[in-house]
Amino acid sequence: MIIPVAQKAVVASVIVTILALLIFGYAKGYFTGSKPVWSALQTALIGAIASAAAFGMAKAVQG
């Protein structure tokens, strides 16, 4: 296992995911002609909201 402690693994996963969303959002903005920084922030925000919604639904179903 790369990161043996679950809590640290979750934090690392969140950081890597946000970085990936920022990079792909920037690329999307660059290649579509819109503002790359704005596109990166927008993509990261939408990804974070989607993740929070999925987490909330999982918690609600779990009880």
C-alpha positions in Angstrom: 0.0 0.0 0.0 1.4 3.4 -1.0 -0.2 5.3 2.0 -0.9 3.0 4.9 -3.1 5.3 7.0 -6.6 5.7 5.5 -7.1 9.3 6.6 -3.9 10.4 5.0 -4.8 8.5 1.9 -8.1 10.3 1.6 -6.4 13.7 1.9 -3.8 12.7 -0.7 -6.6 11.5 -3.0 -8.5 14.8 -2.6 -5.4 16.8 -3.4 -4.5 14.8 -6.4 -8.1 14.9 -7.7 -8.3 18.7 -7.3 -5.0 19.1 -9.1 -6.2 16.9 -11.9 -9.4 18.9 -12.2 -7.5 22.1 -12.3 -5.1 20.8 -15.0 -7.8 19.4 -17.2 -10.0 22.5 -16.7 -7.1 24.7 -17.7 -6.5 22.6 -20.8 -10.2 22.8 -21.7 -10.1 26.6 -21.5 -6.9 26.8 -23.4 -8.1 24.6 -26.3 -11.7 26.1 -26.5 -10.5 29.7 -26.5 -12.1 30.6 -23.1 -10.1 31.9 -20.2 -8.0 29.0 -19.0 -7.7 30.0 -15.3 -11.5 30.6 -15.0 -12.2 27.3 -16.8 -9.8 25.5 -14.4 -11.5 27.0 -11.3 -14.9 26.2 -12.7 -14.0 22.6 -13.4 -12.5 22.1 -10.0 -15.5 23.7 -8.3 -18.0 21.6 -10.2 -15.9 18.5 -9.4 -15.8 19.3 -5.7 -19.6 19.9 -5.6 -20.2 16.6 -7.4 -17.9 14.8 -5.0 -19.6 16.4 -2.0 -23.0 15.4 -3.3 -22.0 11.8 -3.9 -20.5 11.6 -0.4 -23.7 13.1 1.1 -25.9 10.6 -0.8 -23.7 7.7 0.3 -23.9 8.8 3.9 -27.7 9.2 3.7 -28.1 5.7 2.2 -25.7 4.2 4.8 -27.8 5.6 7.6 
